[in-house]
Amino acid sequence: MTQVTFTSTKRSKEKKSSVGIITVKTTRDAVRPYTILSVKDTATGADLSLTEAVSLGFLDSRHAVYTDPHTGKRCPVPEAADAGLVKIEYTGDAPEPQVETKTYAVRAVVDRRHKKMVTFQEAVC
C-alpha cells in the first residue's frame, strides 16, 4: 500500500503593517482642603450657616455641590465660592496634582470622512 500526501501552499498578498506608540498624560488638579463658613441665599441675599444651607437645599455636603433652589442651577462648591455664593476658608496647602500616563500601541485609525480604516503610517503622512 502506498500513501500519497499532497500539500499546497498559497501565497497571499503582502500586507504592510505599522505600529505607532501614543502616550497620553492626564493631569488632575487636587482639590485644596477648605471649610465652608456661610452660604448666600440668592433670593434674600442673607448669609446662611452650613446647617441652614443643607436643610434648605442650598448645599449637598455629601457631593460638595451648591444648588440654587430658585433657579435649579448646580455647581461644585469651589466654583460657587468663586462666584461669591459660598464663603470658604482654605485649610492647609494644596496637594500636588496627580499625573497619570498611559501608553497605547496604535495599528490602525478610522478615517471618519471616508469611513474606512487606514494604517497608522497612512494616517500620520
C-alpha positions as CSV (number, residue, x, y, z in Angstrom):
1,M,0.0,0.0,0.0
2,T,1.3,3.4,-0.9
3,Q,0.2,6.6,0.7
4,V,0.5,9.9,-1.2
5,T,0.3,13.2,0.6
6,F,-0.4,16.4,-1.2
7,T,0.5,19.8,0.2
8,S,-0.5,23.1,-1.4
9,T,0.8,26.5,-0.5
10,K,-0.9,29.6,-1.5
11,R,0.9,32.9,-1.4
12,S,-1.3,35.8,-0.1
13,K,-0.9,39.4,-0.8
14,E,1.7,41.0,1.4
15,K,0.3,43.4,4.0
16,K,2.0,46.4,5.2
17,S,1.8,46.9,8.9
18,S,2.9,49.8,11.0
19,V,2.5,50.5,14.7
20,G,2.5,53.9,16.3
21,I,3.1,54.5,20.0
22,I,1.0,57.2,21.6
23,T,1.5,58.4,25.1
24,V,-1.3,60.3,26.9
25,K,-0.6,62.3,30.0
26,T,-3.6,63.3,32.1
27,T,-3.2,65.9,35.0
28,R,-5.8,66.1,37.6
29,D,-5.6,69.1,39.9
30,A,-6.1,68.1,43.5
31,V,-8.8,69.9,45.5
32,R,-7.4,72.1,48.2
33,P,-9.0,71.4,51.6
34,Y,-11.5,74.0,52.7
35,T,-14.1,74.8,55.4
36,I,-17.5,76.3,54.5
37,L,-18.2,79.4,56.5
38,S,-21.5,80.5,55.0
39,V,-23.8,80.1,52.0
40,K,-25.7,83.0,50.4
41,D,-29.4,82.8,49.9
42,T,-29.8,84.3,46.4
43,A,-33.5,85.3,47.0
44,T,-32.9,87.3,50.1
45,G,-29.1,88.0,50.0
46,A,-28.8,86.7,53.5
47,D,-25.8,84.5,54.6
48,L,-26.9,81.1,55.9
49,S,-25.0,78.8,58.2
50,L,-23.8,75.4,57.0
51,T,-26.6,73.6,58.7
52,E,-29.3,76.0,57.4
53,A,-27.9,75.8,53.9
54,V,-28.0,71.9,54.0
55,S,-31.6,71.8,55.5
56,L,-32.9,74.4,52.9
57,G,-31.4,72.5,50.0
58,F,-28.7,75.0,49.0
59,L,-25.9,72.6,49.8
60,D,-25.3,68.9,49.2
61,S,-22.4,68.4,51.6
62,R,-22.0,64.7,50.6
63,H,-21.2,65.6,47.0
64,A,-19.8,69.1,47.7
65,V,-22.3,70.7,45.3
66,Y,-24.1,74.1,45.6
67,T,-27.7,74.2,44.3
68,D,-29.7,77.4,43.9
69,P,-33.2,76.2,44.8
70,H,-34.8,79.1,43.0
71,T,-33.1,78.5,39.6
72,G,-32.1,74.8,40.0
73,K,-28.5,75.7,38.9
74,R,-25.9,73.3,40.4
75,C,-22.2,73.8,40.6
76,P,-19.2,72.5,42.7
77,V,-18.6,74.4,45.9
78,P,-15.2,75.9,44.7
79,E,-17.0,77.3,41.7
80,A,-19.8,78.7,43.9
81,A,-17.1,80.3,46.1
82,D,-15.5,81.9,43.1
83,A,-19.0,83.3,42.2
84,G,-19.4,84.7,45.7
85,L,-22.3,82.3,46.6
86,V,-20.3,80.4,49.2
87,K,-17.7,81.7,51.6
88,I,-15.0,79.2,52.3
89,E,-11.7,79.3,54.2
90,Y,-8.8,77.2,52.8
91,T,-7.0,75.0,55.3
92,G,-3.5,73.7,54.5
93,D,-1.6,73.7,51.3
94,A,-2.8,72.3,48.0
95,P,-1.7,68.8,47.3
96,E,0.4,68.0,44.3
97,P,-1.6,67.4,41.1
98,Q,-1.9,63.7,40.0
99,V,-0.3,62.8,36.7
100,E,-1.4,59.7,35.0
101,T,0.4,58.4,32.0
102,K,-0.9,55.7,29.6
103,T,0.8,54.4,26.5
104,Y,-1.1,52.8,23.6
105,A,0.1,50.9,20.5
106,V,-2.0,52.0,17.5
107,R,-2.1,49.8,14.5
108,A,-4.9,51.5,12.6
109,V,-7.0,54.6,12.7
110,V,-10.6,55.2,11.5
111,D,-10.9,57.8,8.7
112,R,-14.3,59.2,9.5
113,R,-14.5,61.2,6.3
114,H,-14.1,58.1,4.0
115,K,-15.4,55.6,6.6
116,K,-12.6,53.2,6.4
117,M,-9.6,52.0,8.5
118,V,-6.1,53.2,7.5
119,T,-2.8,52.1,8.9
120,F,-1.1,54.3,11.4
121,Q,1.6,55.3,8.9
122,E,-1.1,56.4,6.3
123,A,-2.9,58.4,9.0
124,V,0.3,60.3,10.0
125,C,1.5,61.0,6.5
